Structures are given as C-alpha cells and as structure tokens.
Amino acid sequence: MDADSSNQRISRLTPLGEILSLVEARAQPVRPREIPIETALGSTLADDVVAASQLPPHAIALRDGFAVEAILFADAGPYVPVPLPPSVQRVDVGDPLPASTDAVLPLDAVTRRHGRHESVVAVAPGEGILPAGGDVAAHAILRRVGDRVRAVDVAVFQAAGIDLVTVRAPRVGIAHASAAATPVTNAALAALTGMVARAGGLVADKPVELSDALADDQFDAVIGVGGTGCGPRDISVQALARCGRVEAHGIAISPGETSAFGFASGRPVLLAPGRLDAAFAAWLLIGRPLIAKLAASKADPAPLTLPLKRKVASAIGLTELIPVGCAAGMVQPLASGYLSFEALARSDGWIVIPADSEGLQAGGLVAIEPWP
C-alpha cells in the first residue's frame, strides 16, 4: 500500500554546515535592554560592565584586631614585646582604617600585661588591610560585551553596587509540536526550557502549543519538540510551512535526522524530534549556536581534550554526536546512533564526529563538551 502523500516527507538530509550558515546569515542579534542584575544570570552582556568608582573608597580592615602604624612594630617578638600606643583603636573586618595607620595586628598577637596591651609579633605595612581600590579601581571593566553573566558575576556586581546591566536576551518559545504528550517529550521540553535559559534565552515556565508560538511575534525564535517524522500524526513541519518557510526537513545529524529548520515572519524556528537523544542533539548542534547568534555572545571556552580509548566509526556526510565517559585520563564512547537513557545518564559529556570523517581513531585527542 502506498504511503499517504499528504504526510510530511524528507527528500534529502541537509548538511549541518548549511543550517549553521543560514543561522549566521539570517539570524540577527536582538535589541539590547537594561535589566536588574538579579535577573541577569545567563544573559549576554550588550555593554561593558564598568565600576563607577574605586572600591573600597578607603582602606579597610581584613581581620579583627588593632589598627596600627606598622613601622612601630617592626622588631616586636615574644621576647621583645612592643607596647601599643594609648590611642590605638580596635577594628573589625570591614571597618575603615583610622588615619596614620597602615596595618592590623591580629587579636592573638596582642597580650595584656601590667595594665597595657603589647604586641608579640611584627607586622608589615599593608598586612591585614585592603587598600583603597583593592577590590576594583575606578572605571575598571569587570566584564565585557559578549560575555555571559555567571553566578560569580551577579555576586560581584551586587557587591560593587551595580544594580542594572544591559543585555541581549532573546525570547524563545518552547513549544509542543507533537500530537500527543508523552513522558519522553515532556522530559525533552523541560530540558530544553532549562538549557535555553542557561544559554541566555528568556523562556516561559511552561511550553506552549506550536501554532501559538509560531503566531506570537513576541518570540525572537521558536523551538518545537516532536512531530518531525513522516507518520500520519507528524504535522509540525507542515505547521511551519503554513505560516513561514521550511528551509530544511531532514538534517544530517545523528541522532536527530528528522529535525527541521526554517523561518516564520523572519524568526528562526528549530523543530527537534520527540526522542530525548535527538532533541538534545538538535539543541546542542543547532539550537545553542542559534541562541548565541541572537544574543551576540562570545564563543564558549575551549573544551577539555583527552585521548580516545577505542575507535569510533561514522558515516561520511553525517555529523554525529557521541556521549562519552571520562576515566583514567581517557575518553570512552558509550553509544552512537540511538543514545539510550542509560548511555546519557552514565556519560560525562559528548564529542562530535564531523560530517567529513569516517570516524575517530583510538588514541586520538578529542574535545569533550560538558552536558548543559
């Protein structure tokens, strides 16, 4: 019996490089906007973050003790204790240093004998203090345009009194694209929601229907999960064709061969298969570079490289994502083609076999990317 001609069809597998070239040529960075620093985690900076003034504005104590002029105690020791001046001031961590002092004697270096305090250790100028500007100089650049805001950055900016930052944060619609929800597609949608957010995109707490996402011009991009195959219930690619343009249905990646990519009202749309492994691969190989382009973010740090424990074969023309384990300084491939739940859970990261390669030889160095 002939297949239903109304079903979605894959006529060819488009090389991954062609899809990434489309992303580079047609996806444009979103407009910058200013947001509170507490909501900026993961976002890409659209402006340098610059300290308005030096911090601290004056020298402060880095430990509890007594603020002193260090030269007076250069020769102090257990057998030659040096009395503290009557005017000496006790300070706690963070207190400003009194004038004419340049060090803090720790409390356990000071004893009390015959009604007076004495130091039994020497102290050098600058010891136990943070000088003016010791945290940051005035007008210093803390992070540069294109950098992603990390948790440590949020803490530093808040401590430095920086309340607002200018970022590029693309709004991404995560969408149900299959006829029926399953535990697997639900897991893929939840994972994508988290991964897009960590990559600097703005996402809603819950996925939306694909038709609603494609019609919503508030989104800068749409990522749908499911419905990319050729069965009677697979309709996501047809939905994209009705309201936009399908640039490719069938992409030469493994897993994820039935992925699709296109545009709706000028906005990029990635349709990932409903399988968990295929959705992950579509995100890592296409979705992540897409969000990076929309956010104008810098390239991720170079991945760890280690030697491969055994050979991995691959078909020419197919970009293949392989989960790997790392042990004893070697990389062990765990699966290819279909990536089982167990292989994904046991893996420490993933490697890529390029489309022009027949595989990787044992002992060769490979770049291991961490899972999001």
C-alpha positions as a Markdown table, in Angstrom:
| # | Residue | x | y | z |
|---|---|---|---|---|
| 1 | Met | 0.0 | 0.0 | 0.0 |
| 2 | Asp | 1.4 | 3.4 | -0.9 |
| 3 | Ala | 2.3 | 5.9 | 1.8 |
| 4 | Asp | -0.2 | 8.8 | 2.3 |
| 5 | Ser | 1.1 | 11.5 | 0.0 |
| 6 | Ser | -0.2 | 14.1 | 2.5 |
| 7 | Asn | 2.3 | 13.1 | 5.1 |
| 8 | Gln | 5.5 | 15.1 | 5.7 |
| 9 | Arg | 8.3 | 13.8 | 3.5 |
| 10 | Ile | 12.1 | 14.0 | 3.8 |
| 11 | Ser | 13.7 | 14.2 | 0.4 |
| 12 | Arg | 17.3 | 14.8 | 1.5 |
| 13 | Leu | 19.4 | 15.3 | 4.5 |
| 14 | Thr | 20.7 | 18.9 | 4.6 |
| 15 | Pro | 24.3 | 19.1 | 5.9 |
| 16 | Leu | 24.7 | 20.7 | 9.3 |
| 17 | Gly | 27.0 | 23.3 | 7.8 |
| 18 | Glu | 24.3 | 24.6 | 5.6 |
| 19 | Ile | 21.9 | 25.1 | 8.5 |
| 20 | Leu | 24.6 | 26.9 | 10.5 |
| 21 | Ser | 25.3 | 29.1 | 7.5 |
| 22 | Leu | 21.6 | 30.0 | 7.5 |
| 23 | Val | 21.8 | 30.9 | 11.2 |
| 24 | Glu | 24.9 | 33.1 | 10.6 |
| 25 | Ala | 23.4 | 34.9 | 7.6 |
| 26 | Arg | 19.8 | 35.4 | 8.7 |
| 27 | Ala | 19.5 | 35.3 | 12.5 |
| 28 | Gln | 20.2 | 38.8 | 13.8 |
| 29 | Pro | 21.1 | 39.8 | 17.4 |
| 30 | Val | 18.1 | 41.0 | 19.4 |
| 31 | Arg | 17.9 | 44.5 | 20.7 |
| 32 | Pro | 19.7 | 45.3 | 24.0 |
| 33 | Arg | 17.7 | 46.1 | 27.1 |
| 34 | Glu | 18.5 | 47.0 | 30.7 |
| 35 | Ile | 17.5 | 44.6 | 33.4 |
| 36 | Pro | 18.1 | 44.2 | 37.1 |
| 37 | Ile | 21.2 | 42.3 | 37.9 |
| 38 | Glu | 19.3 | 39.7 | 40.0 |
| 39 | Thr | 17.5 | 38.5 | 36.8 |
| 40 | Ala | 20.6 | 38.6 | 34.5 |
| 41 | Leu | 22.1 | 35.2 | 35.2 |
| 42 | Gly | 23.0 | 33.5 | 31.9 |
| 43 | Ser | 22.3 | 36.6 | 29.8 |
| 44 | Thr | 24.8 | 38.0 | 27.3 |
| 45 | Leu | 26.1 | 41.5 | 28.1 |
| 46 | Ala | 25.4 | 44.1 | 25.4 |
| 47 | Asp | 27.7 | 46.6 | 27.1 |
| 48 | Asp | 30.8 | 46.5 | 29.2 |
| 49 | Val | 30.1 | 46.5 | 32.9 |
| 50 | Val | 32.2 | 49.3 | 34.4 |
| 51 | Ala | 32.9 | 50.2 | 38.0 |
| 52 | Ala | 31.7 | 53.7 | 38.7 |
| 53 | Ser | 34.3 | 54.3 | 41.5 |
| 54 | Gln | 37.1 | 52.6 | 43.3 |
| 55 | Leu | 36.1 | 50.1 | 46.0 |
| 56 | Pro | 36.6 | 50.2 | 48.8 |
| 57 | Pro | 36.8 | 54.0 | 48.8 |
| 58 | His | 39.3 | 53.9 | 51.6 |
| 59 | Ala | 41.5 | 51.3 | 53.3 |
| 60 | Ile | 39.5 | 48.8 | 55.4 |
| 61 | Ala | 40.4 | 46.0 | 57.9 |
| 62 | Leu | 40.6 | 42.5 | 56.5 |
| 63 | Arg | 40.7 | 41.0 | 60.0 |
| 64 | Asp | 39.7 | 41.7 | 63.6 |
| 65 | Gly | 42.4 | 43.4 | 65.6 |
| 66 | Phe | 44.1 | 46.7 | 66.3 |
| 67 | Ala | 44.8 | 49.3 | 63.7 |
| 68 | Val | 48.5 | 50.4 | 63.9 |
| 69 | Glu | 51.4 | 52.0 | 62.2 |
| 70 | Ala | 53.4 | 49.0 | 61.1 |
| 71 | Ile | 56.9 | 50.6 | 61.5 |
| 72 | Leu | 56.4 | 50.8 | 65.3 |
| 73 | Phe | 56.2 | 47.1 | 65.5 |
| 74 | Ala | 58.9 | 46.0 | 63.0 |
| 75 | Asp | 61.0 | 44.5 | 65.8 |
| 76 | Ala | 58.2 | 43.1 | 68.0 |
| 77 | Gly | 58.5 | 39.5 | 69.1 |
| 78 | Pro | 57.8 | 37.1 | 72.1 |
| 79 | Tyr | 60.9 | 38.2 | 73.9 |
| 80 | Val | 60.7 | 41.9 | 72.8 |
| 81 | Pro | 57.0 | 42.8 | 73.1 |
| 82 | Val | 56.2 | 46.3 | 71.9 |
| 83 | Pro | 53.5 | 48.3 | 73.8 |
| 84 | Leu | 50.5 | 49.5 | 71.8 |
| 85 | Pro | 50.0 | 53.3 | 71.8 |
| 86 | Pro | 47.3 | 54.5 | 74.2 |
| 87 | Ser | 45.4 | 55.9 | 71.2 |
| 88 | Val | 45.3 | 52.5 | 69.4 |
| 89 | Gln | 41.8 | 51.6 | 68.0 |
| 90 | Arg | 40.2 | 48.2 | 67.9 |
| 91 | Val | 38.8 | 47.4 | 64.4 |
| 92 | Asp | 36.7 | 44.6 | 63.0 |
| 93 | Val | 36.6 | 43.2 | 59.4 |
| 94 | Gly | 35.3 | 45.9 | 57.1 |
| 95 | Asp | 35.9 | 48.8 | 59.4 |
| 96 | Pro | 37.8 | 51.8 | 57.8 |
| 97 | Leu | 41.3 | 52.3 | 59.0 |
| 98 | Pro | 42.0 | 55.3 | 61.2 |
| 99 | Ala | 44.3 | 58.0 | 59.8 |
| 100 | Ser | 48.1 | 57.3 | 60.1 |
| 101 | Thr | 47.6 | 53.5 | 60.4 |
| 102 | Asp | 48.6 | 51.0 | 57.7 |
| 103 | Ala | 48.2 | 47.5 | 59.2 |
| 104 | Val | 46.0 | 45.5 | 61.5 |
| 105 | Leu | 47.6 | 43.5 | 64.4 |
| 106 | Pro | 45.6 | 40.2 | 64.8 |
| 107 | Leu | 44.0 | 39.8 | 68.2 |
| 108 | Asp | 46.1 | 36.8 | 69.1 |
| 109 | Ala | 49.3 | 38.8 | 68.5 |
| 110 | Val | 48.4 | 41.1 | 71.4 |
| 111 | Thr | 48.7 | 40.3 | 75.1 |
| 112 | Arg | 47.8 | 42.3 | 78.1 |
| 113 | Arg | 50.4 | 42.7 | 80.8 |
| 114 | His | 50.8 | 45.2 | 83.6 |
| 115 | Gly | 47.7 | 47.0 | 82.5 |
| 116 | Arg | 48.8 | 47.6 | 78.9 |
| 117 | His | 48.5 | 45.9 | 75.5 |
| 118 | Glu | 51.6 | 44.6 | 73.9 |
| 119 | Ser | 52.3 | 43.0 | 70.5 |
| 120 | Val | 54.4 | 39.9 | 70.5 |
| 121 | Val | 54.7 | 39.7 | 66.7 |
| 122 | Ala | 56.0 | 42.0 | 64.0 |
| 123 | Val | 53.6 | 43.4 | 61.4 |
| 124 | Ala | 54.4 | 44.7 | 57.9 |
| 125 | Pro | 52.7 | 47.7 | 56.2 |
| 126 | Gly | 49.5 | 46.6 | 54.4 |
| 127 | Glu | 49.2 | 43.4 | 56.5 |
| 128 | Gly | 45.6 | 42.7 | 57.5 |
| 129 | Ile | 44.1 | 45.5 | 55.3 |
| 130 | Leu | 42.5 | 46.0 | 51.9 |
| 131 | Pro | 43.8 | 49.3 | 50.4 |
| 132 | Ala | 41.6 | 51.9 | 48.7 |
| 133 | Gly | 40.7 | 50.4 | 45.3 |
| 134 | Gly | 41.8 | 47.0 | 46.4 |
| 135 | Asp | 38.6 | 45.4 | 45.2 |
| 136 | Val | 38.2 | 47.4 | 42.0 |
| 137 | Ala | 39.8 | 50.5 | 40.5 |
| 138 | Ala | 37.6 | 53.4 | 39.4 |
| 139 | His | 36.3 | 52.8 | 35.8 |
| 140 | Ala | 37.7 | 49.3 | 35.7 |
| 141 | Ile | 35.9 | 46.9 | 33.2 |
| 142 | Leu | 34.5 | 44.0 | 35.2 |
| 143 | Arg | 33.0 | 42.1 | 32.3 |
| 144 | Arg | 33.0 | 42.8 | 28.6 |
| 145 | Val | 30.3 | 43.0 | 25.9 |
| 146 | Gly | 29.5 | 39.5 | 24.6 |
| 147 | Asp | 30.4 | 37.8 | 28.0 |
| 148 | Arg | 27.7 | 35.7 | 29.6 |
| 149 | Val | 26.7 | 36.7 | 33.2 |
| 150 | Arg | 27.8 | 34.0 | 35.6 |
| 151 | Ala | 26.7 | 33.4 | 39.2 |
| 152 | Val | 30.0 | 34.9 | 40.4 |
| 153 | Asp | 29.4 | 38.0 | 38.2 |
| 154 | Val | 26.0 | 38.5 | 39.8 |
| 155 | Ala | 27.6 | 38.5 | 43.3 |
| 156 | Val | 30.4 | 40.8 | 42.3 |
| 157 | Phe | 28.1 | 43.3 | 40.5 |
| 158 | Gln | 25.8 | 43.4 | 43.5 |
| 159 | Ala | 28.7 | 43.8 | 46.0 |
| 160 | Ala | 30.0 | 46.6 | 43.8 |
| 161 | Gly | 26.7 | 48.4 | 43.9 |
| 162 | Ile | 25.8 | 47.7 | 40.2 |
| 163 | Asp | 22.0 | 47.3 | 40.1 |
| 164 | Leu | 21.4 | 47.2 | 36.3 |
| 165 | Val | 23.1 | 45.7 | 33.3 |
| 166 | Thr | 22.5 | 45.9 | 29.6 |
| 167 | Val | 22.0 | 42.5 | 27.9 |
| 168 | Arg | 20.8 | 40.8 | 24.8 |
| 169 | Ala | 18.3 | 38.2 | 25.9 |
| 170 | Pro | 16.3 | 36.5 | 23.1 |
| 171 | Arg | 12.8 | 35.5 | 23.9 |
| 172 | Val | 12.4 | 31.9 | 22.9 |
| 173 | Gly | 9.1 | 30.0 | 22.6 |
| 174 | Ile | 9.5 | 26.3 | 23.7 |
| 175 | Ala | 6.6 | 24.5 | 22.0 |
| 176 | His | 4.7 | 21.2 | 22.0 |
| 177 | Ala | 4.9 | 20.1 | 18.4 |
| 178 | Ser | 3.6 | 16.5 | 18.6 |
| 179 | Ala | 0.0 | 15.2 | 18.5 |
| 180 | Ala | 0.2 | 13.7 | 22.0 |
| 181 | Ala | 2.4 | 14.4 | 25.0 |
| 182 | Thr | 4.5 | 11.5 | 26.4 |
| 183 | Pro | 6.9 | 11.3 | 29.3 |
| 184 | Val | 9.8 | 11.5 | 26.8 |
| 185 | Thr | 8.6 | 14.6 | 25.0 |
| 186 | Asn | 7.7 | 16.2 | 28.3 |
| 187 | Ala | 11.2 | 15.5 | 29.6 |
| 188 | Ala | 12.7 | 16.9 | 26.4 |
| 189 | Leu | 10.6 | 20.1 | 26.7 |
| 190 | Ala | 11.6 | 20.6 | 30.3 |
| 191 | Ala | 15.2 | 20.0 | 29.5 |
| 192 | Leu | 15.1 | 22.5 | 26.6 |
| 193 | Thr | 13.4 | 25.1 | 28.8 |
| 194 | Gly | 16.3 | 24.9 | 31.3 |
| 195 | Met | 19.0 | 24.7 | 28.7 |
| 196 | Val | 17.7 | 27.7 | 26.7 |
| 197 | Ala | 17.5 | 29.7 | 29.9 |
| 198 | Arg | 21.1 | 28.8 | 30.9 |
| 199 | Ala | 22.2 | 29.8 | 27.4 |
| 200 | Gly | 20.8 | 33.3 | 27.9 |
| 201 | Gly | 17.4 | 33.0 | 26.4 |
| 202 | Leu | 14.1 | 34.1 | 28.1 |
| 203 | Val | 11.6 | 31.3 | 28.3 |
| 204 | Ala | 8.2 | 30.8 | 29.9 |
| 205 | Asp | 7.8 | 28.4 | 32.7 |
| 206 | Lys | 5.6 | 26.1 | 30.6 |
| 207 | Pro | 5.8 | 25.2 | 26.9 |
| 208 | Val | 3.1 | 26.5 | 24.5 |
| 209 | Glu | 1.4 | 24.9 | 21.5 |
| 210 | Leu | 3.5 | 25.2 | 18.3 |
| 211 | Ser | 0.7 | 27.0 | 16.4 |
| 212 | Asp | 0.6 | 29.6 | 19.2 |
| 213 | Ala | 4.3 | 30.0 | 19.3 |
| 214 | Leu | 4.6 | 30.5 | 15.5 |
| 215 | Ala | 1.9 | 33.1 | 15.6 |
| 216 | Asp | 3.3 | 35.0 | 18.6 |
| 217 | Asp | 5.5 | 37.9 | 17.3 |
| 218 | Gln | 6.8 | 38.4 | 20.9 |
| 219 | Phe | 9.2 | 35.5 | 20.4 |
| 220 | Asp | 12.5 | 36.0 | 18.7 |
| 221 | Ala | 12.9 | 32.3 | 18.0 |
| 222 | Val | 10.8 | 29.1 | 18.4 |
| 223 | Ile | 12.0 | 25.6 | 19.3 |
| 224 | Gly | 9.4 | 22.9 | 18.9 |
| 225 | Val | 9.7 | 19.3 | 20.1 |
| 226 | Gly | 8.1 | 16.4 | 18.3 |
| 227 | Gly | 6.1 | 15.8 | 15.1 |
| 228 | Thr | 9.0 | 15.9 | 12.7 |
| 229 | Gly | 8.7 | 12.4 | 11.3 |
| 230 | Cys | 6.7 | 11.1 | 8.3 |
| 231 | Gly | 3.9 | 9.4 | 10.1 |
| 232 | Pro | 0.2 | 10.4 | 10.0 |
| 233 | Arg | 0.4 | 12.2 | 13.3 |
| 234 | Asp | 3.6 | 14.2 | 12.5 |
| 235 | Ile | 2.5 | 17.6 | 11.5 |
| 236 | Ser | 4.9 | 20.1 | 12.9 |
| 237 | Val | 6.8 | 20.7 | 9.7 |
| 238 | Gln | 3.5 | 21.3 | 7.8 |
| 239 | Ala | 2.5 | 23.8 | 10.5 |
| 240 | Leu | 5.7 | 25.7 | 9.9 |
| 241 | Ala | 5.2 | 25.6 | 6.1 |
| 242 | Arg | 1.7 | 27.1 | 6.5 |
| 243 | Cys | 3.0 | 30.2 | 8.3 |
| 244 | Gly | 6.6 | 30.5 | 7.2 |
| 245 | Arg | 9.2 | 28.8 | 5.2 |
| 246 | Val | 10.8 | 25.4 | 5.8 |
| 247 | Glu | 14.5 | 25.7 | 4.8 |
| 248 | Ala | 15.3 | 22.0 | 5.6 |
| 249 | His | 13.3 | 19.0 | 6.8 |
| 250 | Gly | 15.9 | 16.3 | 7.4 |
| 251 | Ile | 19.3 | 17.4 | 8.7 |
| 252 | Ala | 22.4 | 15.3 | 8.5 |
| 253 | Ile | 23.0 | 14.9 | 12.2 |
| 254 | Ser | 22.8 | 11.8 | 14.3 |
| 255 | Pro | 20.8 | 11.5 | 16.4 |
| 256 | Gly | 18.2 | 13.9 | 15.1 |
| 257 | Glu | 18.0 | 13.2 | 11.4 |
| 258 | Thr | 14.3 | 14.3 | 11.2 |
| 259 | Ser | 14.9 | 17.7 | 12.6 |
| 260 | Ala | 13.7 | 20.7 | 10.6 |
| 261 | Phe | 14.7 | 24.4 | 10.4 |
| 262 | Gly | 13.0 | 27.4 | 8.9 |
| 263 | Phe | 11.7 | 30.9 | 9.5 |
| 264 | Ala | 8.3 | 32.3 | 10.4 |
| 265 | Ser | 7.8 | 36.0 | 10.0 |
| 266 | Gly | 11.6 | 36.3 | 9.8 |
| 267 | Arg | 12.1 | 34.5 | 13.1 |
| 268 | Pro | 14.2 | 31.3 | 13.2 |
| 269 | Val | 12.3 | 28.1 | 14.0 |
| 270 | Leu | 14.0 | 24.8 | 15.0 |
| 271 | Leu | 11.9 | 21.7 | 15.1 |
| 272 | Ala | 13.5 | 18.9 | 17.1 |
| 273 | Pro | 12.4 | 15.2 | 17.1 |
| 274 | Gly | 10.4 | 14.0 | 20.1 |
| 275 | Arg | 13.1 | 11.5 | 21.1 |
| 276 | Leu | 15.2 | 12.6 | 24.1 |
| 277 | Asp | 18.5 | 11.9 | 22.5 |
| 278 | Ala | 17.5 | 13.5 | 19.2 |
| 279 | Ala | 16.1 | 16.6 | 20.9 |
| 280 | Phe | 19.4 | 17.0 | 22.8 |
| 281 | Ala | 21.5 | 16.7 | 19.7 |
| 282 | Ala | 19.3 | 19.2 | 17.8 |
| 283 | Trp | 19.7 | 21.7 | 20.6 |
| 284 | Leu | 23.4 | 21.2 | 21.0 |
| 285 | Leu | 24.3 | 21.3 | 17.3 |
| 286 | Ile | 21.8 | 23.9 | 16.1 |
| 287 | Gly | 19.8 | 25.5 | 18.9 |
| 288 | Arg | 22.7 | 26.5 | 21.0 |
| 289 | Pro | 24.6 | 28.3 | 18.1 |
| 290 | Leu | 21.3 | 29.9 | 17.2 |
| 291 | Ile | 20.7 | 31.4 | 20.7 |
| 292 | Ala | 24.4 | 32.5 | 20.8 |
| 293 | Lys | 23.9 | 34.4 | 17.5 |
| 294 | Leu | 20.7 | 36.1 | 18.7 |
| 295 | Ala | 22.4 | 37.1 | 21.9 |
| 296 | Ala | 25.7 | 38.1 | 20.2 |
| 297 | Ser | 27.5 | 36.1 | 22.8 |
| 298 | Lys | 31.2 | 35.1 | 22.6 |
| 299 | Ala | 32.3 | 31.6 | 21.9 |
| 300 | Asp | 32.3 | 29.2 | 24.8 |
| 301 | Pro | 35.6 | 28.3 | 26.5 |
| 302 | Ala | 37.7 | 25.7 | 24.8 |
| 303 | Pro | 36.5 | 22.2 | 25.8 |
| 304 | Leu | 38.8 | 19.6 | 27.6 |
| 305 | Thr | 40.8 | 17.4 | 25.2 |
| 306 | Leu | 41.7 | 13.8 | 26.1 |
| 307 | Pro | 42.7 | 10.7 | 24.1 |
| 308 | Leu | 40.1 | 8.3 | 22.8 |
| 309 | Lys | 40.1 | 4.8 | 24.3 |
| 310 | Arg | 38.8 | 3.0 | 21.3 |
| 311 | Lys | 38.0 | 3.7 | 17.6 |
| 312 | Val | 34.6 | 5.1 | 16.7 |
| 313 | Ala | 33.2 | 4.6 | 13.2 |
| 314 | Ser | 30.9 | 7.1 | 11.5 |
| 315 | Ala | 29.2 | 7.5 | 8.1 |
| 316 | Ile | 30.6 | 10.2 | 5.8 |
| 317 | Gly | 28.2 | 13.1 | 5.4 |
| 318 | Leu | 26.7 | 12.8 | 8.9 |
| 319 | Thr | 27.6 | 14.9 | 11.9 |
| 320 | Glu | 27.4 | 12.6 | 14.8 |
| 321 | Leu | 27.1 | 13.4 | 18.5 |
| 322 | Ile | 28.6 | 10.7 | 20.8 |
| 323 | Pro | 28.1 | 10.5 | 24.6 |
| 324 | Val | 31.4 | 9.7 | 26.4 |
| 325 | Gly | 32.7 | 8.8 | 29.8 |
| 326 | Cys | 36.0 | 10.0 | 31.1 |
| 327 | Ala | 38.2 | 7.9 | 33.4 |
| 328 | Ala | 41.9 | 7.5 | 34.0 |
| 329 | Gly | 42.7 | 10.3 | 31.5 |
| 330 | Met | 40.9 | 8.5 | 28.6 |
| 331 | Val | 37.6 | 9.0 | 26.8 |
| 332 | Gln | 35.3 | 6.0 | 26.4 |
| 333 | Pro | 32.5 | 6.3 | 23.7 |
| 334 | Leu | 29.2 | 5.0 | 25.2 |
| 335 | Ala | 26.8 | 4.9 | 22.3 |
| 336 | Ser | 26.1 | 6.1 | 18.7 |
| 337 | Gly | 23.1 | 6.4 | 16.5 |
| 338 | Tyr | 20.4 | 5.9 | 19.2 |
| 339 | Leu | 21.5 | 7.2 | 22.6 |
| 340 | Ser | 19.8 | 5.3 | 25.4 |
| 341 | Phe | 18.7 | 6.8 | 28.7 |
| 342 | Glu | 21.4 | 4.7 | 30.4 |
| 343 | Ala | 24.2 | 6.0 | 28.0 |
| 344 | Leu | 23.1 | 9.6 | 28.5 |
| 345 | Ala | 23.0 | 9.2 | 32.3 |
| 346 | Arg | 26.3 | 7.5 | 32.5 |
| 347 | Ser | 28.1 | 9.9 | 30.3 |
| 348 | Asp | 30.3 | 12.8 | 31.4 |
| 349 | Gly | 29.9 | 14.8 | 28.2 |
| 350 | Trp | 29.8 | 14.5 | 24.4 |
| 351 | Ile | 32.0 | 14.7 | 21.4 |
| 352 | Val | 31.3 | 15.3 | 17.7 |
| 353 | Ile | 32.4 | 13.4 | 14.7 |
| 354 | Pro | 32.4 | 15.8 | 11.8 |
| 355 | Ala | 30.5 | 15.1 | 8.6 |
| 356 | Asp | 33.7 | 14.7 | 6.5 |
| 357 | Ser | 35.1 | 12.0 | 8.8 |
| 358 | Glu | 34.7 | 8.2 | 8.7 |
| 359 | Gly | 35.3 | 8.1 | 12.4 |
| 360 | Leu | 37.9 | 8.7 | 15.1 |
| 361 | Gln | 41.0 | 6.6 | 15.8 |
| 362 | Ala | 41.9 | 5.2 | 19.2 |
| 363 | Gly | 44.5 | 7.3 | 20.9 |
| 364 | Gly | 43.5 | 10.5 | 19.0 |
| 365 | Leu | 42.7 | 13.6 | 21.0 |
| 366 | Val | 39.0 | 14.6 | 21.1 |
| 367 | Ala | 37.3 | 17.6 | 22.5 |
| 368 | Ile | 34.8 | 16.8 | 25.3 |
| 369 | Glu | 31.9 | 19.2 | 25.8 |
| 370 | Pro | 30.0 | 19.1 | 29.1 |
| 371 | Trp | 26.3 | 18.5 | 29.1 |
| 372 | Pro | 24.3 | 21.6 | 29.8 |
